[in-house]
């Protein structure tokens, strides 16, 4: 039976814990890949390059610690804010809606609810980030500008630089979230349209829910291949569409080989990487859920 479910809220703690745990493991995987690359580089170094070998060893130790821990901590903050902002916005703009088949497969995503919610969430998060980043960037720019002017003219320039700094901060805090809202809305709308077009043909995301209480459901299991396949396909098509101007430019300047290489990397290469990434993340979710609990959604 087909029915449309609205995500009324996301349980913050389970969502944050699962997201940060997956991010930590992905960070560890990236760290191991980089260490392997560094090891290959070290093999080809001459035996006399002991200093470089020492640096590579130190870098490897730092990477294996920094990547997982950094990914975990950053994900805690971002996941917590994401779920919190979503829950606060639902009563005002409405939650994301999913058309589901027997509560097992997402067969479509209504375009406007998805686009509006995602663009609103990321706009607010961007605004919060800009409140911190914009003043810091303006201070750095002002410091560089003051250092560049001569000592005699520095005093006369300070007033103008201060005014420009304030204007720059205001513009970054206001314009950046607006740009993020527009880009996110367009991208989300295209994503939903492509998903709705492809899901009936290749299958949608398949989930297994269990009831926690009332309208609260836990995602107990996610099938890796269906999720990775359709998300990789949708994002690859979108990536290709946004890459068309670059590909056309390479052909226009007489570099067809570069254009073909760029096209292949943006389609075949991108698809493989995204498919593997989503498949690993889904497998990690299924592995971690019995140990730390799954994501809980309030559905109506």
C-alpha positions as CSV (number, residue, x, y, z in Angstrom):
1,X,0.0,0.0,0.0
2,X,1.3,3.4,-1.0
3,X,1.1,6.2,1.6
4,X,2.8,9.5,2.2
5,X,4.6,9.9,5.5
6,X,5.8,13.3,6.9
7,X,8.9,13.3,9.1
8,X,7.6,15.4,12.0
9,X,10.8,15.2,14.0
10,X,14.1,13.4,14.3
11,X,15.3,12.1,17.7
12,X,18.4,14.2,18.3
13,X,20.6,11.9,20.4
14,X,20.3,8.7,18.3
15,X,20.8,10.6,15.1
16,X,23.8,12.4,16.4
17,X,25.4,9.3,17.9
18,X,24.9,7.3,14.7
19,X,26.1,10.0,12.3
20,X,29.2,10.8,14.4
21,X,30.0,7.1,14.7
22,X,29.8,6.5,11.0
23,X,31.8,9.7,10.3
24,X,34.5,8.4,12.7
25,X,34.8,5.1,10.9
26,X,34.8,6.8,7.5
27,X,37.5,9.1,8.8
28,X,39.6,6.1,9.9
29,X,39.2,4.5,6.4
30,X,40.4,7.7,4.8
31,X,43.3,7.8,7.2
32,X,44.3,4.2,6.3
33,X,44.1,5.0,2.6
34,X,46.4,8.0,3.1
35,X,48.8,6.0,5.2
36,X,49.0,3.4,2.5
37,X,49.7,6.1,-0.1
38,X,52.4,7.5,2.2
39,X,53.9,4.0,2.6
40,X,54.0,3.6,-1.2
41,X,55.8,7.0,-1.4
42,X,58.2,6.0,1.3
43,X,59.1,2.8,-0.6
44,X,60.4,4.8,-3.5
45,X,62.4,7.2,-1.4
46,X,66.2,6.7,-1.4
47,X,67.6,5.1,1.8
48,X,69.5,8.4,2.5
49,X,66.3,10.4,2.9
50,X,65.9,9.6,6.6
51,X,64.5,13.0,7.4
52,X,61.7,12.7,4.9
53,X,61.0,9.2,6.1
54,X,60.7,10.5,9.7
55,X,58.3,13.2,8.6
56,X,56.2,10.7,6.7
57,X,56.1,8.4,9.8
58,X,55.1,11.4,12.0
59,X,52.4,12.4,9.5
60,X,51.0,8.9,9.4
61,X,50.7,8.8,13.2
62,X,49.0,12.2,13.2
63,X,46.6,11.2,10.4
64,X,45.5,8.0,12.1
65,X,44.5,10.0,15.2
66,X,43.3,13.3,13.8
67,X,41.1,12.0,11.0
68,X,38.8,9.7,13.1
69,X,38.7,12.0,16.1
70,X,38.2,15.2,14.1
71,X,35.5,13.6,12.0
72,X,33.7,12.4,15.1
73,X,33.8,15.7,16.9
74,X,32.7,17.7,13.8
75,X,29.9,15.3,13.1
76,X,28.6,15.6,16.7
77,X,28.2,19.3,16.3
78,X,26.8,19.3,12.8
79,X,24.4,16.4,13.4
80,X,23.1,17.9,16.6
81,X,22.5,21.2,14.9
82,X,21.0,19.6,11.9
83,X,18.4,17.6,13.8
84,X,17.7,20.5,16.2
85,X,17.1,23.0,13.4
86,X,15.0,20.5,11.5
87,X,12.7,19.9,14.5
88,X,12.3,23.6,15.2
89,X,11.4,24.3,11.5
90,X,8.8,21.5,11.0
91,X,5.9,23.4,12.7
92,X,6.7,26.5,10.5
93,X,7.6,25.1,7.1
94,X,6.5,21.5,7.3
95,X,8.6,18.4,7.4
96,X,10.1,16.3,4.6
97,X,7.5,14.0,3.0
98,X,8.2,10.5,1.7
99,X,5.9,8.4,-0.4
100,X,6.4,4.8,0.8
101,X,5.3,1.4,-0.3
102,X,4.2,-0.8,2.6
103,X,6.6,1.2,4.9
104,X,9.5,-0.6,3.2
105,X,10.5,1.4,0.1
106,X,10.7,5.1,-0.6
107,X,9.2,5.4,-4.1
108,X,9.1,9.2,-4.4
109,X,9.9,12.4,-2.6
110,X,7.5,15.3,-3.0
111,X,9.7,18.1,-4.4
112,X,8.6,21.2,-2.6
113,X,8.6,19.9,1.0
114,X,12.1,18.4,0.5
115,X,13.6,21.4,-1.2
116,X,12.0,23.9,1.2
117,X,13.1,22.1,4.3
118,X,16.7,21.4,3.2
119,X,17.3,24.9,1.9
120,X,15.9,26.4,5.1
121,X,18.0,24.1,7.3
122,X,21.2,24.7,5.5
123,X,20.5,28.5,5.3
124,X,20.2,28.7,9.0
125,X,23.3,26.6,9.6
126,X,25.2,28.8,7.1
127,X,24.0,31.9,8.9
128,X,25.3,30.6,12.2
129,X,28.6,29.7,10.7
130,X,28.9,33.1,9.0
131,X,28.4,34.8,12.4
132,X,31.7,33.3,13.4
133,X,33.6,33.1,10.1
134,X,32.8,36.5,8.7
135,X,34.3,38.6,11.5
136,X,37.4,36.4,11.5
137,X,37.9,36.7,7.7
138,X,37.5,40.4,7.8
139,X,40.0,40.7,10.6
140,X,42.5,38.7,8.6
141,X,41.9,40.8,5.5
142,X,42.2,44.0,7.4
143,X,45.4,42.8,9.1
144,X,46.9,41.9,5.7
145,X,45.8,45.3,4.2
146,X,47.3,47.3,7.1
147,X,50.5,45.4,6.9
148,X,50.7,46.1,3.2
149,X,50.4,49.9,3.5
150,X,53.3,52.1,4.5
151,X,53.6,53.2,8.1
152,X,52.9,56.8,7.2
153,X,49.7,56.1,5.5
154,X,48.5,53.3,7.8
155,X,46.7,55.7,10.2
156,X,44.7,57.4,7.5
157,X,43.7,54.0,6.0
158,X,42.4,52.6,9.3
159,X,39.1,54.4,9.1
160,X,38.3,53.2,5.6
161,X,39.4,49.7,6.3
162,X,37.2,49.6,9.4
163,X,34.2,50.7,7.4
164,X,34.9,48.2,4.6
165,X,35.3,45.5,7.2
166,X,31.9,46.2,8.7
167,X,30.3,46.2,5.3
168,X,32.1,43.0,4.4
169,X,30.8,41.3,7.5
170,X,27.3,42.4,6.9
171,X,27.4,41.3,3.2
172,X,28.8,37.8,4.1
173,X,26.3,37.3,6.9
174,X,23.3,38.3,4.7
175,X,24.3,37.3,1.1
176,X,26.0,34.0,1.8
177,X,22.9,32.4,3.4
178,X,20.7,33.7,0.5
179,X,23.0,32.1,-2.0
180,X,23.0,28.9,0.0
181,X,19.2,28.9,0.1
182,X,18.9,29.3,-3.7
183,X,21.5,26.7,-4.6
184,X,20.2,24.2,-2.0
185,X,16.6,24.6,-3.2
186,X,17.5,24.1,-6.8
187,X,19.8,21.2,-6.2
188,X,17.2,19.5,-3.9
189,X,14.4,20.0,-6.3
190,X,16.4,18.5,-9.2
191,X,17.5,15.6,-6.8
192,X,13.8,14.9,-5.9
193,X,12.7,15.0,-9.6
194,X,15.4,12.6,-10.7
195,X,14.7,10.3,-7.7
196,X,11.0,10.3,-8.5
197,X,11.8,9.5,-12.2
198,X,14.3,6.7,-11.5
199,X,12.8,5.0,-8.4
200,X,10.0,3.3,-10.3
201,X,12.5,2.0,-12.9
202,X,15.4,0.8,-10.7
203,X,13.9,0.7,-7.2
204,X,14.0,3.2,-4.4
205,X,15.7,3.2,-1.0
206,X,14.5,0.2,1.1
207,X,14.2,0.5,4.8
208,X,13.1,-1.7,7.7
209,X,11.3,0.1,10.5
210,X,10.3,-1.0,13.9
211,X,7.7,0.9,16.1
212,X,9.1,2.5,19.2
213,X,6.0,4.1,20.5
214,X,3.0,5.9,18.9
215,X,4.3,7.5,15.7
216,X,8.0,7.1,16.6
217,X,9.8,4.5,14.4
218,X,13.4,3.3,14.4
219,X,15.2,2.5,11.2
220,X,16.4,-1.0,12.0
221,X,18.0,-1.8,8.6
222,X,18.9,-0.2,5.3
223,X,19.5,-2.3,2.2
224,X,23.0,-1.2,1.0
225,X,22.7,-1.9,-2.8
226,X,19.4,-0.2,-3.5
227,X,20.3,2.9,-1.5
228,X,23.8,3.2,-3.0
229,X,22.6,2.5,-6.5
230,X,19.9,5.1,-6.8
231,X,21.7,7.8,-4.8
232,X,24.9,7.3,-6.8
233,X,22.9,7.4,-10.1
234,X,21.0,10.6,-9.1
235,X,24.0,12.5,-7.8
236,X,26.1,11.4,-10.8
237,X,23.5,12.8,-13.2
238,X,23.4,16.0,-11.2
239,X,27.1,16.2,-11.2
240,X,27.2,15.7,-14.9
241,X,24.6,18.4,-15.5
242,X,26.6,21.0,-13.5
243,X,29.8,19.9,-15.3
244,X,28.5,20.5,-18.8
245,X,29.8,24.1,-19.0
246,X,33.3,23.0,-18.1
247,X,33.2,20.1,-20.6
248,X,32.0,22.4,-23.4
249,X,34.8,24.9,-22.5
250,X,37.5,22.2,-22.9
251,X,36.1,21.3,-26.3
252,X,35.9,25.0,-27.3
253,X,39.5,25.6,-26.5
254,X,40.6,22.6,-28.5
255,X,41.3,20.1,-25.7
256,X,39.0,17.2,-26.6
257,X,41.1,14.6,-24.6
258,X,40.9,16.7,-21.5
259,X,37.2,17.1,-22.0
260,X,36.7,13.3,-22.4
261,X,38.8,12.6,-19.4
262,X,36.8,15.2,-17.4
263,X,33.6,13.6,-18.6
264,X,34.7,10.1,-17.6
265,X,35.8,11.2,-14.2
266,X,32.6,13.1,-13.6
267,X,30.4,10.1,-14.6
268,X,32.0,6.7,-14.3
269,X,34.6,7.7,-11.7
270,X,32.1,9.7,-9.7
271,X,29.5,7.0,-9.8
272,X,31.9,4.3,-8.5
273,X,33.2,6.5,-5.7
274,X,29.7,7.6,-4.5
275,X,28.3,4.0,-4.8
276,X,31.1,2.6,-2.7
277,X,30.9,5.5,-0.2
278,X,27.1,5.1,0.3
279,X,27.4,1.3,0.4
280,X,30.0,1.5,3.2
281,X,28.0,4.0,5.2
282,X,24.9,1.8,4.9
283,X,26.8,-1.3,6.0
284,X,28.2,0.6,8.9
285,X,24.7,1.7,9.9
286,X,23.5,-1.9,9.9
287,X,26.5,-3.0,11.9
288,X,26.3,-0.2,14.5
289,X,22.5,-0.1,15.0
290,X,22.3,-3.2,17.3
291,X,25.1,-1.7,19.4
292,X,24.2,2.0,19.7
293,X,20.6,2.2,18.4
294,X,19.3,3.4,15.1
295,X,17.9,6.7,13.9
296,X,14.4,7.4,15.2
297,X,11.9,9.3,13.2
298,X,8.4,10.6,14.1
299,X,6.3,9.8,11.1
300,X,2.7,10.9,10.4
